[in-house]
Amino acid sequence: MIPDTRPARFRPSAAPRPRRAIPRPVRVAWVWLLAAAIGACSGDKVESKQPPARPPVPVAVAPVEQKTVPLQLQAIGTVEAYATVSVKAQVGGELMRVHFKEGQDVKKGDLLFTIDPRVYEAAVAQAEANLAKDRVQVQQSRAVIERDQARVNQSRAGLLRDQAQAKNADVQERRYADLLQRGLIAQEQYDGLRTTAEALAATLRADEADVRSAEETVRADEAAVRSAEQTVRADEAALENARVQLGYATIRSPIDGRTGSLMLHEGNVVRAAGTSDTALLTINQILPIYVSFTVPQQQLPAINRYMMEGKLQVDAVPAGEPKPERGVVTFTDNTVDSTTGTIRLKATFVNAEKRLWPGQFVNVALTLATETDAIVVPAQAVQTGQQGPYVFVVKADSTVETRPVGVARTQGSETVITKGLEKGESVVIDGQARLVPGAKVEVKRAGEGGGKGGGKGRPAPGPPSS
């Protein structure tokens, strides 16, 4: 047997200590306390099995509306000047004066530039002198032709006189020849009459030659007059050209518009030598003005169909502007761009307030038609789930239900609904991420904060599958 080496204080005593007896009343009290504690614990466990009531979810709502909605095509457009003119000099010389300021509005006919006109004024004066000289030459030629025409008339009168005398002499010669044959007159008398008749015949031939010569002289004078008149017309053309060149020395605005940057300043030499000439100024007409934009070629049949019914309205909104400018489509390109599959349109705007500027980008809305009594909700109310688009509809008991809807199109901040909603119902537009069917909601007042649970950046939960 192994001896116990533990110290005496750790060794068990040979005889156990007697236990102290607990009084009965005390034992009963302990039993009741233990039972109460157990009952309390079991009661807490039963209450914890029932979940606490969830607080209402704060949401923003909007009513379902029924109104007239336009059928529109959205695009990005570019503002173009209605007309653009590059002003160039047509004659050379020193730029004497600039009559406008850069960026100034000008009217058609306003004086813009003055080029040194002295050389062109001298050319006009020389052309006027040449014209005056040649006009005098025409007058002299006409005087000569009048003189020669008088000579022709005089020669013709002498010819007629001599023709009468020659005829009379011829008649007498025949009569005296008959008398001579009958022996009634002497031979000497007959010979004298015959000599006179022959002399008159020779005079008649000379008169005829003189008339022909005078007529030739008149024809030569007429040719000289025509030549002088042609010279006068050439002088008149030269004078007109000189005046045109002088007119080019003053440059006027060809259109109403707004001036751009000035390329040459006073004192510079303006050159007008074919391809080496430079533009002095660019003028853009901005009243009215164009907005050019493209639409997909699939929309071309609809555009042509609606254009046959009337002019199509176009709204253009410049960046940072609160309201759109309104115009009408005035141009459709004659071909589709094969590289992009689009066709270009142009709309004309009055632009009375000059809010549209050439080269500016604008948001364009082309209105094809209007749809009456359309069901419309804010675009942020429509969510996309596994079963398609849906919305959260707020019921009369302040709970929500998911409602599948049919979406026709979304234009701007509004979506046109074809089925699933009725006018007057309320749909949730903010706070969808925290909603489930049957959830209690609390409508937020305007201006209250709250995260946007159903925004475009976060997918919203879909409606439960049926």
BELPEMO-V829465 format. One record per backbone hydrogen bond with DSSP energy under -1.0 kcal/mol. NH is the residue of the N-H (numbers start at 1). CO is the residue of the C=O. E is the energy in kcal/mol with one decimal. If there is no record, write none. Layout:
nh=NH co=CO e=E
nh=NH co=CO e=E
//
This chain:
nh=10 co=7 e=-1.1
nh=27 co=23 e=-1.7
nh=28 co=24 e=-2.2
nh=29 co=25 e=-1.9
nh=30 co=26 e=-2.2
nh=31 co=27 e=-1.9
nh=32 co=28 e=-2.1
nh=33 co=29 e=-2.4
nh=34 co=30 e=-2.4
nh=35 co=31 e=-2.3
nh=36 co=32 e=-2.2
nh=37 co=33 e=-2.2
nh=38 co=34 e=-2.3
nh=39 co=35 e=-2.3
nh=40 co=36 e=-2.5
nh=41 co=37 e=-2.2
nh=42 co=38 e=-2.4
nh=43 co=39 e=-2.2
nh=44 co=40 e=-2.1
nh=45 co=41 e=-1.8
nh=46 co=42 e=-1.6
nh=47 co=43 e=-1.9
nh=48 co=44 e=-1.9
nh=50 co=47 e=-1.3
nh=57 co=440 e=-2.7
nh=59 co=442 e=-2.4
nh=60 co=430 e=-1.8
nh=62 co=427 e=-2.2
nh=64 co=425 e=-3.1
nh=65 co=376 e=-2.5
nh=67 co=374 e=-2.2
nh=69 co=371 e=-3.1
nh=71 co=369 e=-3.9
nh=73 co=366 e=-2.1
nh=75 co=364 e=-2.2
nh=77 co=362 e=-2.9
nh=78 co=292 e=-3.1
nh=79 co=360 e=-2.8
nh=80 co=290 e=-2.5
nh=82 co=285 e=-2.4
nh=85 co=283 e=-2.6
nh=87 co=281 e=-3.1
nh=93 co=270 e=-2.4
nh=95 co=268 e=-3.3
nh=96 co=114 e=-2.1
nh=97 co=114 e=-1.6
nh=99 co=112 e=-3.1
nh=104 co=101 e=-1.8
nh=106 co=257 e=-2.9
nh=109 co=253 e=-3.1
nh=110 co=107 e=-2.2
nh=112 co=251 e=-3.3
nh=113 co=251 e=-1.6
nh=114 co=97 e=-2.0
nh=115 co=249 e=-4.1
nh=116 co=94 e=-2.6
nh=121 co=117 e=-2.3
nh=122 co=118 e=-2.1
nh=123 co=119 e=-1.6
nh=124 co=120 e=-1.8
nh=125 co=121 e=-2.1
nh=126 co=122 e=-2.3
nh=127 co=123 e=-2.2
nh=128 co=124 e=-2.3
nh=129 co=125 e=-2.0
nh=130 co=126 e=-2.3
nh=131 co=127 e=-2.0
nh=132 co=128 e=-2.2
nh=133 co=129 e=-2.4
nh=134 co=130 e=-2.3
nh=135 co=131 e=-1.9
nh=136 co=132 e=-1.7
nh=137 co=133 e=-1.7
nh=138 co=134 e=-1.7
nh=139 co=135 e=-1.9
nh=140 co=136 e=-2.4
nh=141 co=137 e=-2.3
nh=142 co=138 e=-2.3
nh=143 co=139 e=-1.9
nh=144 co=140 e=-2.3
nh=145 co=141 e=-2.2
nh=146 co=142 e=-1.7
nh=147 co=143 e=-2.0
nh=148 co=144 e=-2.7
nh=149 co=145 e=-2.0
nh=150 co=146 e=-1.7
nh=151 co=147 e=-1.7
nh=152 co=148 e=-2.0
nh=153 co=149 e=-2.1
nh=154 co=150 e=-2.5
nh=155 co=151 e=-2.7
nh=156 co=152 e=-2.3
nh=157 co=153 e=-1.9
nh=158 co=154 e=-2.3
nh=159 co=155 e=-2.2
nh=160 co=156 e=-2.2
nh=161 co=157 e=-2.3
nh=162 co=158 e=-2.7
nh=163 co=159 e=-2.4
nh=164 co=160 e=-1.9
nh=165 co=161 e=-2.3
nh=166 co=162 e=-2.8
nh=167 co=163 e=-2.0
nh=168 co=164 e=-2.4
nh=169 co=165 e=-2.7
nh=170 co=166 e=-2.0
nh=171 co=167 e=-2.1
nh=172 co=168 e=-2.3
nh=173 co=169 e=-2.4
nh=174 co=170 e=-1.9
nh=175 co=171 e=-2.2
nh=176 co=172 e=-3.1
nh=177 co=173 e=-1.7
nh=178 co=174 e=-1.5
nh=179 co=175 e=-1.8
nh=180 co=176 e=-2.4
nh=181 co=177 e=-1.8
nh=182 co=178 e=-1.3
nh=183 co=180 e=-1.1
nh=184 co=179 e=-2.6
nh=190 co=186 e=-1.6
nh=191 co=187 e=-2.4
nh=192 co=188 e=-2.0
nh=193 co=189 e=-1.7
nh=194 co=190 e=-2.4
nh=195 co=191 e=-2.3
nh=196 co=192 e=-2.0
nh=197 co=193 e=-2.2
nh=198 co=194 e=-2.3
nh=199 co=195 e=-2.4
nh=200 co=196 e=-2.2
nh=201 co=197 e=-1.9
nh=202 co=198 e=-2.2
nh=203 co=199 e=-2.4
nh=204 co=200 e=-2.3
nh=205 co=201 e=-2.0
nh=206 co=202 e=-2.0
nh=207 co=203 e=-2.5
nh=208 co=204 e=-2.2
nh=209 co=205 e=-1.9
nh=210 co=206 e=-2.3
nh=211 co=207 e=-2.3
nh=212 co=208 e=-2.3
nh=213 co=209 e=-2.3
nh=214 co=210 e=-2.3
nh=215 co=211 e=-2.5
nh=216 co=212 e=-2.1
nh=217 co=213 e=-2.2
nh=218 co=214 e=-2.1
nh=219 co=215 e=-2.3
nh=220 co=216 e=-2.3
nh=221 co=217 e=-2.3
nh=222 co=218 e=-2.6
nh=223 co=219 e=-2.0
nh=224 co=220 e=-2.1
nh=225 co=221 e=-2.3
nh=226 co=222 e=-2.5
nh=227 co=223 e=-2.5
nh=228 co=224 e=-2.4
nh=229 co=225 e=-2.6
nh=230 co=226 e=-2.3
nh=231 co=227 e=-2.3
nh=232 co=228 e=-2.1
nh=233 co=229 e=-2.3
nh=234 co=230 e=-2.4
nh=235 co=231 e=-2.4
nh=236 co=232 e=-2.5
nh=237 co=233 e=-2.3
nh=238 co=234 e=-2.6
nh=239 co=235 e=-2.6
nh=240 co=236 e=-2.5
nh=241 co=237 e=-2.6
nh=242 co=238 e=-2.3
nh=243 co=239 e=-2.4
nh=244 co=240 e=-2.4
nh=245 co=241 e=-2.7
nh=246 co=242 e=-2.2
nh=247 co=243 e=-2.4
nh=248 co=244 e=-1.9
nh=249 co=246 e=-1.1
nh=250 co=247 e=-1.5
nh=251 co=113 e=-2.2
nh=253 co=110 e=-2.6
nh=257 co=106 e=-2.2
nh=258 co=284 e=-2.7
nh=259 co=104 e=-2.6
nh=260 co=282 e=-1.3
nh=263 co=280 e=-2.2
nh=267 co=95 e=-2.8
nh=268 co=265 e=-1.8
nh=270 co=93 e=-3.5
nh=276 co=273 e=-1.5
nh=277 co=274 e=-1.1
nh=280 co=87 e=-3.1
nh=281 co=87 e=-1.3
nh=283 co=85 e=-2.8
nh=284 co=258 e=-2.1
nh=285 co=83 e=-3.3
nh=289 co=349 e=-2.1
nh=290 co=80 e=-2.4
nh=291 co=347 e=-1.9
nh=292 co=78 e=-3.2
nh=293 co=345 e=-2.3
nh=295 co=343 e=-1.9
nh=297 co=341 e=-2.5
nh=299 co=296 e=-1.7
nh=300 co=297 e=-1.3
nh=303 co=299 e=-2.4
nh=304 co=300 e=-2.7
nh=305 co=301 e=-2.2
nh=306 co=302 e=-2.5
nh=307 co=303 e=-2.3
nh=308 co=304 e=-1.4
nh=314 co=327 e=-2.7
nh=315 co=365 e=-2.4
nh=316 co=325 e=-2.7
nh=317 co=363 e=-2.5
nh=321 co=318 e=-1.9
nh=325 co=316 e=-3.2
nh=327 co=314 e=-2.8
nh=328 co=348 e=-1.6
nh=329 co=312 e=-2.0
nh=330 co=346 e=-2.5
nh=331 co=346 e=-1.6
nh=333 co=344 e=-2.7
nh=337 co=342 e=-2.8
nh=341 co=337 e=-2.5
nh=343 co=295 e=-2.3
nh=345 co=293 e=-3.2
nh=346 co=331 e=-2.3
nh=347 co=291 e=-2.2
nh=348 co=328 e=-2.6
nh=349 co=289 e=-2.9
nh=354 co=351 e=-1.3
nh=359 co=79 e=-3.4
nh=360 co=357 e=-2.1
nh=362 co=77 e=-2.3
nh=363 co=317 e=-2.1
nh=364 co=75 e=-3.2
nh=365 co=315 e=-2.5
nh=366 co=73 e=-3.0
nh=367 co=313 e=-2.6
nh=368 co=71 e=-3.2
nh=369 co=71 e=-1.1
nh=371 co=69 e=-3.6
nh=374 co=67 e=-2.6
nh=376 co=65 e=-3.2
nh=377 co=415 e=-2.1
nh=379 co=413 e=-2.5
nh=381 co=378 e=-1.8
nh=382 co=379 e=-1.1
nh=383 co=390 e=-3.1
nh=385 co=388 e=-2.1
nh=388 co=385 e=-1.2
nh=390 co=383 e=-2.3
nh=391 co=403 e=-1.7
nh=393 co=401 e=-3.0
nh=394 co=426 e=-2.3
nh=395 co=399 e=-3.4
nh=398 co=395 e=-1.5
nh=400 co=439 e=-1.4
nh=401 co=393 e=-1.9
nh=403 co=391 e=-2.7
nh=405 co=389 e=-1.7
nh=406 co=419 e=-2.0
nh=408 co=416 e=-3.0
nh=411 co=414 e=-2.4
nh=414 co=411 e=-1.8
nh=415 co=377 e=-2.9
nh=416 co=409 e=-2.9
nh=417 co=375 e=-3.0
nh=418 co=406 e=-3.1
nh=424 co=64 e=-2.5
nh=425 co=422 e=-1.6
nh=427 co=62 e=-2.6
nh=428 co=392 e=-2.3
nh=429 co=60 e=-3.2
nh=430 co=60 e=-1.3
nh=434 co=431 e=-1.1
nh=435 co=432 e=-1.7
nh=438 co=400 e=-3.3
nh=439 co=436 e=-2.3
nh=441 co=398 e=-2.8
nh=442 co=57 e=-2.7
nh=444 co=59 e=-3.7
nh=448 co=445 e=-2.0
nh=453 co=451 e=-1.0
//
